[in-house]
Amino acid sequence: MFIRGMRDQVCLRTIHEIFEADRVDAVLSVVMNGIVRFVNPATGKQAETCIMSLQANKNEFLKIDLGNVEPRACFKALKGVGSSKLHSMVSVAPIVSRPFDDVRIVEGLSVVQDIDGTSNLASMDWEEFEHLIREIFEKEFASSGGEVKVTRASRDGGVDAIAYDPDPIRGGKIVIQAKRYTSTVPVSAVRELAGTVQHEGATKGILVTTSSYGPDAYEFAKNKPLTLLNGANLLHLLFKHGHRARINLSEARALFKAQS
């Protein structure tokens, strides 16, 4: 119990120092994973394991008087997870683990600031549309301390963005695909998303389009970790975060026909 109390105390103190150093209020949330490196007695080789994990939101954390709390009780109240057998290095699943070394991740572009009530999302440049989707989901996940990264443009139907939700129950890795379509999204695109979710080891997949889905697409997605957002859903999401736009599919089709 003493060792676990010291571990919890170090964790709480480290998070406190991060928030205290944030003078410009840029940090909304901190996820701390405690990784221990040790010699595995069974193999004699170096090994490492996660023995604690805690996600703390700044507003909630700064209300705590750390000088008077019992570290173990405070750690548990913040829904931290930790090994109950430190002497045997029993591992726990990190609340969130983010593969920042993913070579597909690129720097995001700011697109949403140029969107207004006259903007037709259906006629946007397809690459800008992907960055727009990344930005709006970044706003959506910000309240829970999540992050969204855009991947290198490929137009191959792969992953357009990756979200990391730190929520220990519903969170994890989420893959997002953006379809700037002027016609109904085929069920094949939904099947493709399901395969991508499995391939990526993600907990969920989100498909966002400027158009709509047919009954076969919704039927396939039923009871699967897939969310289908149509054009109306997208406009609502933009409005929710303070942005207005419009979707006119016939106007976009005429524009693309004139350009071809």
PyRosetta script that sets phi, psi and omega in degrees:
from pyrosetta import init, pose_from_sequence

init()
pose = pose_from_sequence("MFIRGMRDQVCLRTIHEIFEADRVDAVLSVVMNGIVRFVNPATGKQAETCIMSLQANKNEFLKIDLGNVEPRACFKALKGVGSSKLHSMVSVAPIVSRPFDDVRIVEGLSVVQDIDGTSNLASMDWEEFEHLIREIFEKEFASSGGEVKVTRASRDGGVDAIAYDPDPIRGGKIVIQAKRYTSTVPVSAVRELAGTVQHEGATKGILVTTSSYGPDAYEFAKNKPLTLLNGANLLHLLFKHGHRARINLSEARALFKAQS")
pose.set_psi(1, -37.7)
pose.set_omega(1, -180.0)
pose.set_phi(2, -63.9)
pose.set_psi(2, -44.1)
pose.set_omega(2, -179.5)
pose.set_phi(3, -64.3)
pose.set_psi(3, -43.5)
pose.set_omega(3, 178.7)
pose.set_phi(4, -63.7)
pose.set_psi(4, -36.6)
pose.set_omega(4, 178.3)
pose.set_phi(5, -63.4)
pose.set_psi(5, -39.0)
pose.set_omega(5, 177.4)
pose.set_phi(6, -66.2)
pose.set_psi(6, -41.6)
pose.set_omega(6, 178.3)
pose.set_phi(7, -60.4)
pose.set_psi(7, -46.4)
pose.set_omega(7, -178.9)
pose.set_phi(8, -65.7)
pose.set_psi(8, -36.6)
pose.set_omega(8, 179.7)
pose.set_phi(9, -65.4)
pose.set_psi(9, -43.0)
pose.set_omega(9, 178.4)
pose.set_phi(10, -63.4)
pose.set_psi(10, -42.2)
pose.set_omega(10, 179.4)
pose.set_phi(11, -60.9)
pose.set_psi(11, -50.5)
pose.set_omega(11, -178.5)
pose.set_phi(12, -63.4)
pose.set_psi(12, -41.2)
pose.set_omega(12, -179.4)
pose.set_phi(13, -65.7)
pose.set_psi(13, -40.2)
pose.set_omega(13, 180.0)
pose.set_phi(14, -63.7)
pose.set_psi(14, -45.0)
pose.set_omega(14, 178.8)
pose.set_phi(15, -64.0)
pose.set_psi(15, -40.1)
pose.set_omega(15, 177.8)
pose.set_phi(16, -59.0)
pose.set_psi(16, -43.3)
pose.set_omega(16, -178.7)
pose.set_phi(17, -65.4)
pose.set_psi(17, -37.1)
pose.set_omega(17, 179.0)
pose.set_phi(18, -64.5)
pose.set_psi(18, -47.2)
pose.set_omega(18, -179.8)
pose.set_phi(19, -66.3)
pose.set_psi(19, -38.1)
pose.set_omega(19, 179.7)
pose.set_phi(20, -66.3)
pose.set_psi(20, -31.8)
pose.set_omega(20, -179.3)
pose.set_phi(21, -79.7)
pose.set_psi(21, -10.2)
pose.set_omega(21, -177.6)
pose.set_phi(22, -83.6)
pose.set_psi(22, 76.0)
pose.set_omega(22, -175.8)
pose.set_phi(23, -72.0)
pose.set_psi(23, -21.4)
pose.set_omega(23, -178.5)
pose.set_phi(24, -100.1)
pose.set_psi(24, 7.3)
pose.set_omega(24, 176.5)
pose.set_phi(25, 57.4)
pose.set_psi(25, 47.8)
pose.set_omega(25, -178.9)
pose.set_phi(26, -96.9)
pose.set_psi(26, -15.0)
pose.set_omega(26, -176.5)
pose.set_phi(27, -101.6)
pose.set_psi(27, 119.3)
pose.set_omega(27, 179.0)
pose.set_phi(28, -93.7)
pose.set_psi(28, -31.0)
pose.set_omega(28, -173.3)
pose.set_phi(29, -155.0)
pose.set_psi(29, 150.7)
pose.set_omega(29, 177.4)
pose.set_phi(30, -128.3)
pose.set_psi(30, 133.4)
pose.set_omega(30, 171.7)
pose.set_phi(31, -112.9)
pose.set_psi(31, 123.0)
pose.set_omega(31, 180.0)
pose.set_phi(32, -117.5)
pose.set_psi(32, 120.3)
pose.set_omega(32, 174.3)
pose.set_phi(33, -108.0)
pose.set_psi(33, 124.2)
pose.set_omega(33, 179.3)
pose.set_phi(34, -89.8)
pose.set_psi(34, 108.8)
pose.set_omega(34, -178.3)
pose.set_phi(35, -104.5)
pose.set_psi(35, 129.2)
pose.set_omega(35, 179.6)
pose.set_phi(36, -113.9)
pose.set_psi(36, 131.6)
pose.set_omega(36, 174.7)
pose.set_phi(37, -104.0)
pose.set_psi(37, 135.6)
pose.set_omega(37, -175.0)
pose.set_phi(38, -155.9)
pose.set_psi(38, 170.2)
pose.set_omega(38, 175.8)
pose.set_phi(39, -92.6)
pose.set_psi(39, 119.2)
pose.set_omega(39, 179.1)
pose.set_phi(40, -69.0)
pose.set_psi(40, 116.5)
pose.set_omega(40, -177.1)
pose.set_phi(41, -64.5)
pose.set_psi(41, -20.7)
pose.set_omega(41, -178.6)
pose.set_phi(42, -80.8)
pose.set_psi(42, -28.9)
pose.set_omega(42, -177.0)
pose.set_phi(43, -116.0)
pose.set_psi(43, -18.3)
pose.set_omega(43, -177.1)
pose.set_phi(44, 75.4)
pose.set_psi(44, 8.3)
pose.set_omega(44, -177.6)
pose.set_phi(45, -106.9)
pose.set_psi(45, 158.8)
pose.set_omega(45, 177.6)
pose.set_phi(46, -65.9)
pose.set_psi(46, 139.5)
pose.set_omega(46, 178.7)
pose.set_phi(47, -144.2)
pose.set_psi(47, 167.1)
pose.set_omega(47, 175.8)
pose.set_phi(48, -144.5)
pose.set_psi(48, 151.4)
pose.set_omega(48, -179.4)
pose.set_phi(49, -151.7)
pose.set_psi(49, 155.8)
pose.set_omega(49, 176.9)
pose.set_phi(50, -91.1)
pose.set_psi(50, 122.8)
pose.set_omega(50, -178.9)
pose.set_phi(51, -110.2)
pose.set_psi(51, -7.3)
pose.set_omega(51, 174.5)
pose.set_phi(52, -159.1)
pose.set_psi(52, 153.5)
pose.set_omega(52, 179.0)
pose.set_phi(53, -152.8)
pose.set_psi(53, 133.9)
pose.set_omega(53, -178.4)
pose.set_phi(54, -145.6)
pose.set_psi(54, 132.8)
pose.set_omega(54, 174.3)
pose.set_phi(55, -113.7)
pose.set_psi(55, 126.4)
pose.set_omega(55, -177.1)
pose.set_phi(56, -129.5)
pose.set_psi(56, 128.8)
pose.set_omega(56, 173.8)
pose.set_phi(57, -85.4)
pose.set_psi(57, 139.5)
pose.set_omega(57, -171.9)
pose.set_phi(58, -58.7)
pose.set_psi(58, -50.0)
pose.set_omega(58, -176.9)
pose.set_phi(59, -59.5)
pose.set_psi(59, -41.1)
pose.set_omega(59, 179.6)
pose.set_phi(60, -69.5)
pose.set_psi(60, -42.7)
pose.set_omega(60, -174.0)
pose.set_phi(61, -67.7)
pose.set_psi(61, -40.5)
pose.set_omega(61, -175.7)
pose.set_phi(62, -71.3)
pose.set_psi(62, -9.5)
pose.set_omega(62, 175.2)
pose.set_phi(63, -81.0)
pose.set_psi(63, -11.0)
pose.set_omega(63, -177.9)
pose.set_phi(64, -83.7)
pose.set_psi(64, 135.4)
pose.set_omega(64, 174.3)
pose.set_phi(65, -92.5)
pose.set_psi(65, 92.6)
pose.set_omega(65, -174.9)
pose.set_phi(66, -63.6)
pose.set_psi(66, -22.1)
pose.set_omega(66, -179.5)
pose.set_phi(67, -69.8)
pose.set_psi(67, -17.4)
pose.set_omega(67, -175.9)
pose.set_phi(68, -120.6)
pose.set_psi(68, 1.4)
pose.set_omega(68, -177.6)
pose.set_phi(69, -87.6)
pose.set_psi(69, 160.3)
pose.set_omega(69, 169.2)
pose.set_phi(70, -92.9)
pose.set_psi(70, 117.3)
pose.set_omega(70, -171.4)
pose.set_phi(71, -50.4)
pose.set_psi(71, -44.5)
pose.set_omega(71, -177.0)
pose.set_phi(72, -64.1)
pose.set_psi(72, -44.5)
pose.set_omega(72, -179.3)
pose.set_phi(73, -65.4)
pose.set_psi(73, -38.8)
pose.set_omega(73, 179.7)
pose.set_phi(74, -66.6)
pose.set_psi(74, -42.6)
pose.set_omega(74, 178.8)
pose.set_phi(75, -58.8)
pose.set_psi(75, -44.2)
pose.set_omega(75, -179.6)
pose.set_phi(76, -69.3)
pose.set_psi(76, -37.6)
pose.set_omega(76, 179.8)
pose.set_phi(77, -64.6)
pose.set_psi(77, -29.8)
pose.set_omega(77, 178.2)
pose.set_phi(78, -85.5)
pose.set_psi(78, 7.9)
pose.set_omega(78, 178.1)
pose.set_phi(79, 64.9)
pose.set_psi(79, 33.8)
pose.set_omega(79, 174.0)
pose.set_phi(80, -72.8)
pose.set_psi(80, 152.2)
pose.set_omega(80, 176.6)
pose.set_phi(81, -116.7)
pose.set_psi(81, 138.3)
pose.set_omega(81, -177.9)
pose.set_phi(82, -151.6)
pose.set_psi(82, 155.3)
pose.set_omega(82, 178.7)
pose.set_phi(83, -69.2)
pose.set_psi(83, 138.0)
pose.set_omega(83, 177.8)
pose.set_phi(84, -89.6)
pose.set_psi(84, -6.3)
pose.set_omega(84, -178.3)
pose.set_phi(85, -131.5)
pose.set_psi(85, 75.8)
pose.set_omega(85, -176.7)
pose.set_phi(86, -63.9)
pose.set_psi(86, -31.4)
pose.set_omega(86, -176.7)
pose.set_phi(87, -65.0)
pose.set_psi(87, -23.3)
pose.set_omega(87, 180.0)
pose.set_phi(88, -108.8)
pose.set_psi(88, 8.5)
pose.set_omega(88, 176.3)
pose.set_phi(89, 55.2)
pose.set_psi(89, 46.6)
pose.set_omega(89, 176.4)
pose.set_phi(90, -70.6)
pose.set_psi(90, 127.8)
pose.set_omega(90, -174.5)
pose.set_phi(91, -85.4)
pose.set_psi(91, 158.2)
pose.set_omega(91, 172.9)
pose.set_phi(92, -127.1)
pose.set_psi(92, 157.9)
pose.set_omega(92, 178.6)
pose.set_phi(93, -78.6)
pose.set_psi(93, 125.9)
pose.set_omega(93, 177.1)
pose.set_phi(94, -59.1)
pose.set_psi(94, 143.0)
pose.set_omega(94, 177.1)
pose.set_phi(95, -58.5)
pose.set_psi(95, -40.8)
pose.set_omega(95, 175.3)
pose.set_phi(96, -147.9)
pose.set_psi(96, 137.7)
pose.set_omega(96, 177.0)
pose.set_phi(97, -130.9)
pose.set_psi(97, 120.6)
pose.set_omega(97, -172.9)
pose.set_phi(98, -117.1)
pose.set_psi(98, 116.8)
pose.set_omega(98, -178.5)
pose.set_phi(99, -79.1)
pose.set_psi(99, 79.6)
pose.set_omega(99, -178.4)
pose.set_phi(100, -66.1)
pose.set_psi(100, -10.0)
pose.set_omega(100, -179.6)
pose.set_phi(101, -87.4)
pose.set_psi(101, 8.3)
pose.set_omega(101, 177.6)
pose.set_phi(102, -61.8)
pose.set_psi(102, 115.4)
pose.set_omega(102, -174.1)
pose.set_phi(103, -68.5)
pose.set_psi(103, -12.6)
pose.set_omega(103, -179.7)
pose.set_phi(104, -79.7)
pose.set_psi(104, -18.1)
pose.set_omega(104, -175.4)
pose.set_phi(105, -74.1)
pose.set_psi(105, 131.4)
pose.set_omega(105, 179.2)
pose.set_phi(106, -127.2)
pose.set_psi(106, 168.2)
pose.set_omega(106, 179.8)
pose.set_phi(107, -69.6)
pose.set_psi(107, 134.7)
pose.set_omega(107, -178.3)
pose.set_phi(108, -77.9)
pose.set_psi(108, 149.4)
pose.set_omega(108, 175.9)
pose.set_phi(109, -100.7)
pose.set_psi(109, 148.7)
pose.set_omega(109, 177.0)
pose.set_phi(110, -88.9)
pose.set_psi(110, 112.3)
pose.set_omega(110, -176.9)
pose.set_phi(111, -117.2)
pose.set_psi(111, -38.1)
pose.set_omega(111, -171.5)
pose.set_phi(112, -60.6)
pose.set_psi(112, -27.7)
pose.set_omega(112, -179.5)
pose.set_phi(113, -66.2)
pose.set_psi(113, -20.2)
pose.set_omega(113, -179.7)
pose.set_phi(114, -94.6)
pose.set_psi(114, -0.4)
pose.set_omega(114, -179.4)
pose.set_phi(115, -87.2)
pose.set_psi(115, 134.0)
pose.set_omega(115, 174.8)
pose.set_phi(116, -142.7)
pose.set_psi(116, -173.1)
pose.set_omega(116, -175.3)
pose.set_phi(117, -62.4)
pose.set_psi(117, -15.7)
pose.set_omega(117, 179.3)
pose.set_phi(118, -93.0)
pose.set_psi(118, -9.7)
pose.set_omega(118, -175.3)
pose.set_phi(119, -75.0)
pose.set_psi(119, 125.5)
pose.set_omega(119, 175.9)
pose.set_phi(120, -95.7)
pose.set_psi(120, 105.9)
pose.set_omega(120, -175.7)
pose.set_phi(121, -62.6)
pose.set_psi(121, -28.2)
pose.set_omega(121, -177.8)
pose.set_phi(122, -70.0)
pose.set_psi(122, -16.9)
pose.set_omega(122, -179.8)
pose.set_phi(123, -111.2)
pose.set_psi(123, 11.5)
pose.set_omega(123, 176.9)
pose.set_phi(124, -65.8)
pose.set_psi(124, 156.4)
pose.set_omega(124, 168.0)
pose.set_phi(125, -58.2)
pose.set_psi(125, 133.8)
pose.set_omega(125, -173.7)
pose.set_phi(126, -60.4)
pose.set_psi(126, -34.8)
pose.set_omega(126, 179.8)
pose.set_phi(127, -71.8)
pose.set_psi(127, -39.4)
pose.set_omega(127, 176.9)
pose.set_phi(128, -64.4)
pose.set_psi(128, -34.6)
pose.set_omega(128, 178.1)
pose.set_phi(129, -62.4)
pose.set_psi(129, -40.5)
pose.set_omega(129, 178.1)
pose.set_phi(130, -62.9)
pose.set_psi(130, -40.4)
pose.set_omega(130, 178.4)
pose.set_phi(131, -68.3)
pose.set_psi(131, -34.0)
pose.set_omega(131, 176.4)
pose.set_phi(132, -62.5)
pose.set_psi(132, -44.2)
pose.set_omega(132, 179.0)
pose.set_phi(133, -62.5)
pose.set_psi(133, -41.5)
pose.set_omega(133, 177.1)
pose.set_phi(134, -59.7)
pose.set_psi(134, -45.2)
pose.set_omega(134, -178.0)
pose.set_phi(135, -64.4)
pose.set_psi(135, -43.0)
pose.set_omega(135, -176.7)
pose.set_phi(136, -70.8)
pose.set_psi(136, -33.7)
pose.set_omega(136, 175.9)
pose.set_phi(137, -74.5)
pose.set_psi(137, -28.1)
pose.set_omega(137, 174.2)
pose.set_phi(138, -61.6)
pose.set_psi(138, -42.2)
pose.set_omega(138, 176.3)
pose.set_phi(139, -65.0)
pose.set_psi(139, -40.2)
pose.set_omega(139, -177.7)
pose.set_phi(140, -64.9)
pose.set_psi(140, -39.4)
pose.set_omega(140, -177.1)
pose.set_phi(141, -88.9)
pose.set_psi(141, -9.1)
pose.set_omega(141, -174.1)
pose.set_phi(142, -59.9)
pose.set_psi(142, -37.5)
pose.set_omega(142, -175.8)
pose.set_phi(143, -63.8)
pose.set_psi(143, -24.6)
pose.set_omega(143, -179.8)
pose.set_phi(144, -101.6)
pose.set_psi(144, 7.5)
pose.set_omega(144, 179.5)
pose.set_phi(145, 82.3)
pose.set_psi(145, 13.4)
pose.set_omega(145, -179.5)
pose.set_phi(146, -79.8)
pose.set_psi(146, 168.7)
pose.set_omega(146, 178.6)
pose.set_phi(147, -134.1)
pose.set_psi(147, 151.7)
pose.set_omega(147, 176.8)
pose.set_phi(148, -132.0)
pose.set_psi(148, 130.3)
pose.set_omega(148, 179.2)
pose.set_phi(149, -120.2)
pose.set_psi(149, 140.6)
pose.set_omega(149, 177.3)
pose.set_phi(150, -92.4)
pose.set_psi(150, 146.7)
pose.set_omega(150, -179.1)
pose.set_phi(151, -103.5)
pose.set_psi(151, 163.9)
pose.set_omega(151, -177.8)
pose.set_phi(152, -57.8)
pose.set_psi(152, 131.1)
pose.set_omega(152, -177.8)
pose.set_phi(153, -61.4)
pose.set_psi(153, 132.9)
pose.set_omega(153, -179.1)
pose.set_phi(154, -139.0)
pose.set_psi(154, -22.4)
pose.set_omega(154, -178.1)
pose.set_phi(155, 57.1)
pose.set_psi(155, 27.7)
pose.set_omega(155, -177.9)
pose.set_phi(156, -107.2)
pose.set_psi(156, 10.0)
pose.set_omega(156, 179.0)
pose.set_phi(157, 80.7)
pose.set_psi(157, 11.5)
pose.set_omega(157, 179.6)
pose.set_phi(158, -84.3)
pose.set_psi(158, -147.5)
pose.set_omega(158, -178.7)
pose.set_phi(159, -82.4)
pose.set_psi(159, 126.0)
pose.set_omega(159, 177.8)
pose.set_phi(160, -95.4)
pose.set_psi(160, -29.1)
pose.set_omega(160, 177.8)
pose.set_phi(161, -153.8)
pose.set_psi(161, 154.6)
pose.set_omega(161, 178.4)
pose.set_phi(162, -126.0)
pose.set_psi(162, 127.1)
pose.set_omega(162, 177.8)
pose.set_phi(163, -109.4)
pose.set_psi(163, 145.8)
pose.set_omega(163, 176.5)
pose.set_phi(164, -123.7)
pose.set_psi(164, 108.1)
pose.set_omega(164, 179.9)
pose.set_phi(165, -99.4)
pose.set_psi(165, 120.0)
pose.set_omega(165, -176.6)
pose.set_phi(166, -78.6)
pose.set_psi(166, -3.1)
pose.set_omega(166, -179.6)
pose.set_phi(167, -58.9)
pose.set_psi(167, 124.5)
pose.set_omega(167, -174.8)
pose.set_phi(168, -67.4)
pose.set_psi(168, -15.7)
pose.set_omega(168, -177.4)
pose.set_phi(169, -101.0)
pose.set_psi(169, -55.5)
pose.set_omega(169, -174.7)
pose.set_phi(170, -99.1)
pose.set_psi(170, -6.1)
pose.set_omega(170, -170.5)
pose.set_phi(171, -84.6)
pose.set_psi(171, -163.7)
pose.set_omega(171, -177.2)
pose.set_phi(172, 121.7)
pose.set_psi(172, -157.9)
pose.set_omega(172, -179.1)
pose.set_phi(173, -87.1)
pose.set_psi(173, 130.1)
pose.set_omega(173, -179.7)
pose.set_phi(174, -125.2)
pose.set_psi(174, 127.0)
pose.set_omega(174, 177.6)
pose.set_phi(175, -98.0)
pose.set_psi(175, 139.9)
pose.set_omega(175, -176.6)
pose.set_phi(176, -123.9)
pose.set_psi(176, 131.4)
pose.set_omega(176, 175.3)
pose.set_phi(177, -118.3)
pose.set_psi(177, 135.9)
pose.set_omega(177, -179.1)
pose.set_phi(178, -112.2)
pose.set_psi(178, 126.4)
pose.set_omega(178, -179.2)
pose.set_phi(179, -121.6)
pose.set_psi(179, 101.2)
pose.set_omega(179, 175.7)
pose.set_phi(180, -84.7)
pose.set_psi(180, 85.4)
pose.set_omega(180, -174.1)
pose.set_phi(181, -109.4)
pose.set_psi(181, 154.7)
pose.set_omega(181, 173.4)
pose.set_phi(182, -113.4)
pose.set_psi(182, 6.0)
pose.set_omega(182, 176.6)
pose.set_phi(183, -137.0)
pose.set_psi(183, 170.8)
pose.set_omega(183, -177.3)
pose.set_phi(184, -58.3)
pose.set_psi(184, 133.5)
pose.set_omega(184, 178.6)
pose.set_phi(185, -70.2)
pose.set_psi(185, 125.0)
pose.set_omega(185, -178.3)
pose.set_phi(186, -71.7)
pose.set_psi(186, 156.3)
pose.set_omega(186, 179.7)
pose.set_phi(187, -62.7)
pose.set_psi(187, -25.1)
pose.set_omega(187, 179.1)
pose.set_phi(188, -60.3)
pose.set_psi(188, -33.1)
pose.set_omega(188, 178.7)
pose.set_phi(189, -67.8)
pose.set_psi(189, -33.4)
pose.set_omega(189, 178.8)
pose.set_phi(190, -73.4)
pose.set_psi(190, -39.6)
pose.set_omega(190, 175.6)
pose.set_phi(191, -61.9)
pose.set_psi(191, -40.0)
pose.set_omega(191, 179.2)
pose.set_phi(192, -62.2)
pose.set_psi(192, -41.1)
pose.set_omega(192, 178.0)
pose.set_phi(193, -62.5)
pose.set_psi(193, -42.3)
pose.set_omega(193, 178.9)
pose.set_phi(194, -59.4)
pose.set_psi(194, -41.7)
pose.set_omega(194, 178.0)
pose.set_phi(195, -66.4)
pose.set_psi(195, -37.0)
pose.set_omega(195, 179.3)
pose.set_phi(196, -66.3)
pose.set_psi(196, -40.7)
pose.set_omega(196, 178.3)
pose.set_phi(197, -58.4)
pose.set_psi(197, -45.4)
pose.set_omega(197, 179.6)
pose.set_phi(198, -66.3)
pose.set_psi(198, -45.0)
pose.set_omega(198, -178.4)
pose.set_phi(199, -62.8)
pose.set_psi(199, -38.2)
pose.set_omega(199, -177.4)
pose.set_phi(200, -82.1)
pose.set_psi(200, -9.2)
pose.set_omega(200, -175.8)
pose.set_phi(201, 67.2)
pose.set_psi(201, 32.7)
pose.set_omega(201, -177.5)
pose.set_phi(202, -87.7)
pose.set_psi(202, 161.7)
pose.set_omega(202, 177.7)
pose.set_phi(203, -89.8)
pose.set_psi(203, -18.1)
pose.set_omega(203, -175.8)
pose.set_phi(204, -160.0)
pose.set_psi(204, 156.6)
pose.set_omega(204, 174.8)
pose.set_phi(205, -129.6)
pose.set_psi(205, 140.8)
pose.set_omega(205, 178.9)
pose.set_phi(206, -124.4)
pose.set_psi(206, 128.6)
pose.set_omega(206, 176.6)
pose.set_phi(207, -113.7)
pose.set_psi(207, 123.4)
pose.set_omega(207, -177.8)
pose.set_phi(208, -118.8)
pose.set_psi(208, 132.4)
pose.set_omega(208, 179.9)
pose.set_phi(209, -137.9)
pose.set_psi(209, 160.4)
pose.set_omega(209, 174.3)
pose.set_phi(210, -85.2)
pose.set_psi(210, -11.8)
pose.set_omega(210, -176.4)
pose.set_phi(211, -106.2)
pose.set_psi(211, -122.9)
pose.set_omega(211, -175.6)
pose.set_phi(212, -150.5)
pose.set_psi(212, 178.5)
pose.set_omega(212, 179.2)
pose.set_phi(213, -124.2)
pose.set_psi(213, 150.8)
pose.set_omega(213, 176.5)
pose.set_phi(214, -88.1)
pose.set_psi(214, 170.4)
pose.set_omega(214, 179.4)
pose.set_phi(215, -57.5)
pose.set_psi(215, -34.5)
pose.set_omega(215, -179.3)
pose.set_phi(216, -65.7)
pose.set_psi(216, -33.7)
pose.set_omega(216, 178.6)
pose.set_phi(217, -67.6)
pose.set_psi(217, -45.3)
pose.set_omega(217, 179.0)
pose.set_phi(218, -66.2)
pose.set_psi(218, -35.9)
pose.set_omega(218, 178.8)
pose.set_phi(219, -65.8)
pose.set_psi(219, -41.7)
pose.set_omega(219, 179.6)
pose.set_phi(220, -65.7)
pose.set_psi(220, -37.9)
pose.set_omega(220, -176.3)
pose.set_phi(221, -75.5)
pose.set_psi(221, -15.5)
pose.set_omega(221, -177.2)
pose.set_phi(222, -58.7)
pose.set_psi(222, 133.7)
pose.set_omega(222, 178.4)
pose.set_phi(223, 64.6)
pose.set_psi(223, 17.1)
pose.set_omega(223, 175.1)
pose.set_phi(224, -115.8)
pose.set_psi(224, 156.7)
pose.set_omega(224, -179.6)
pose.set_phi(225, -76.1)
pose.set_psi(225, 56.7)
pose.set_omega(225, -176.7)
pose.set_phi(226, -126.8)
pose.set_psi(226, 138.7)
pose.set_omega(226, 175.3)
pose.set_phi(227, -121.7)
pose.set_psi(227, 127.0)
pose.set_omega(227, -179.7)
pose.set_phi(228, -108.7)
pose.set_psi(228, 117.3)
pose.set_omega(228, 179.3)
pose.set_phi(229, -110.4)
pose.set_psi(229, 120.4)
pose.set_omega(229, 179.8)
pose.set_phi(230, -90.7)
pose.set_psi(230, -173.4)
pose.set_omega(230, -176.6)
pose.set_phi(231, -59.7)
pose.set_psi(231, -41.8)
pose.set_omega(231, 179.0)
pose.set_phi(232, -63.3)
pose.set_psi(232, -41.2)
pose.set_omega(232, 177.7)
pose.set_phi(233, -61.4)
pose.set_psi(233, -40.2)
pose.set_omega(233, -179.0)
pose.set_phi(234, -65.4)
pose.set_psi(234, -44.3)
pose.set_omega(234, 178.5)
pose.set_phi(235, -62.8)
pose.set_psi(235, -38.3)
pose.set_omega(235, 177.4)
pose.set_phi(236, -64.3)
pose.set_psi(236, -41.1)
pose.set_omega(236, 179.7)
pose.set_phi(237, -64.1)
pose.set_psi(237, -41.3)
pose.set_omega(237, 176.5)
pose.set_phi(238, -62.4)
pose.set_psi(238, -45.6)
pose.set_omega(238, -179.7)
pose.set_phi(239, -62.4)
pose.set_psi(239, -38.5)
pose.set_omega(239, 178.9)
pose.set_phi(240, -56.8)
pose.set_psi(240, -33.5)
pose.set_omega(240, -177.6)
pose.set_phi(241, -105.4)
pose.set_psi(241, 22.8)
pose.set_omega(241, 169.4)
pose.set_phi(242, 86.0)
pose.set_psi(242, 22.9)
pose.set_omega(242, -178.5)
pose.set_phi(243, -128.0)
pose.set_psi(243, 139.8)
pose.set_omega(243, 178.1)
pose.set_phi(244, -112.4)
pose.set_psi(244, 145.7)
pose.set_omega(244, 176.5)
pose.set_phi(245, -159.4)
pose.set_psi(245, -178.1)
pose.set_omega(245, 177.7)
pose.set_phi(246, -142.5)
pose.set_psi(246, 163.2)
pose.set_omega(246, 175.6)
pose.set_phi(247, -132.4)
pose.set_psi(247, 117.8)
pose.set_omega(247, 177.4)
pose.set_phi(248, -127.9)
pose.set_psi(248, 100.4)
pose.set_omega(248, -174.2)
pose.set_phi(249, -68.3)
pose.set_psi(249, -41.2)
pose.set_omega(249, -179.4)
pose.set_phi(250, -64.9)
pose.set_psi(250, -38.3)
pose.set_omega(250, 177.4)
pose.set_phi(251, -63.7)
pose.set_psi(251, -41.9)
pose.set_omega(251, 179.6)
pose.set_phi(252, -66.7)
pose.set_psi(252, -40.8)
pose.set_omega(252, 179.3)
pose.set_phi(253, -62.2)
pose.set_psi(253, -40.8)
pose.set_omega(253, 178.9)
pose.set_phi(254, -64.9)
pose.set_psi(254, -39.6)
pose.set_omega(254, 179.2)
pose.set_phi(255, -64.6)
pose.set_psi(255, -45.9)
pose.set_omega(255, -179.2)
pose.set_phi(256, -66.5)
pose.set_psi(256, -34.3)
pose.set_omega(256, 178.4)
pose.set_phi(257, -66.8)
pose.set_psi(257, -39.0)
pose.set_omega(257, 179.4)
pose.set_phi(258, -68.7)
pose.set_psi(258, -29.7)
pose.set_omega(258, -178.8)
pose.set_phi(259, -80.9)
pose.set_psi(259, -21.2)
pose.set_omega(259, -176.3)
pose.set_phi(260, -83.7)
pose.dump_pdb("model.pdb")
